[in-house]
Amino acid sequence: MLAIARALVGGDELLILDEPTEGLAPTVVETIVSALHALKRETHTVLLVEQNVHTAFAVADHVYVLEKGRITASGPAAELARDRERLERHLGVTA
């Protein structure tokens, strides 16, 4: 959370986060997700790189799925989250 706050001090409207929830307790992850939702409401743009699919879908408006450096799926997060077959095929998880 401190790193996110420090990144926002400069007044930038774009926040790039790489695995912000990695290794954190579930309650801390929930806090970070809430903070990201608040940033979106304040019209900040967040570029989130996240392996935790459920966290990514909870935050994202649009999702790009990368496999070996190539985009294999993309679209609105809500649409992709409902596509169980695609989640299983590309991400190996179920919703």
N, C-alpha and C positions, 0 to 999 in steps of 0.2 A: 504494500500500500504506500509506503514511503517513496519507493521508486516511481510509482505512478504519480504521486503528488509532485515530486521534484520535476518530473517531465512536463507537468502542466503549468508550472510556475512561470514559464516564459510566455504563456498566453497563446501557444500554438493550438491550432484546431485539429491537428492530426496526431494521434497517439499510436505508435507501433509497438505491439507487445508480442514477445516470443515466449511461449509457454509460461504465462504468468501464474498458472496454478500447479505447476509441476512440483510434486513432493509435499504439497500442503494438505493440512487436515481439511476434511469436508466442510467444517464450519467456516474456515478461512476462505475456502473456495466460494462459498455462498456470499461472503462479504465482498469478495472481489467482483463476482458477477453482479451484485447489487450496485457496486461502484461504477461498473461499466455501463449498466443501464442508466444510471444518473448522468454519466457523461454523454450518452446518446441523447438524452432528453435536453441537454444543454447544447446540442448541435455540434458536438465534437465528432470527428470521424475516427473510428478505431479500426486499425488493421491488426487482426488477431491471428497469430499462428498458434494452433492448439491441437494436441493429439487427443485430448479428452473430448470425444465427439459430442457428448451430451452437454458439456459446458459450452462448446462452440455453438451448437444449435440454440442454446438458451440465450446467447448474446447476439448472434449474427442476424443480419438482414439478408445477406447473400453469402453463399458458400462456394468455395473452390476446393475440390478434392484433388490432391497431388499424389501421384504414384511414380516413383523413380524420376522425379523432376518434371513430370508431364501432368497437365490437367486432364483428369479422366471423368470428372463430373463437375457440373456447376449449375447454379440456379438459386432461386429464392430459398432461404433456409427452411421456411415452413413447408415448402413443396418437397424438398429433399428429405426432410425429417419424416414425412408421411410415406415415402417410397421405401418400404421395408426391403424389397428385393435389391434395390440399388445400394442401400446401406450394407446389406449382407455381402453383396458382391464386391463392392469397392473398399469397405471399411472393416468387414469381418465382425460387425456388431448388429444387434437388433435394437430397434427403438424401444 
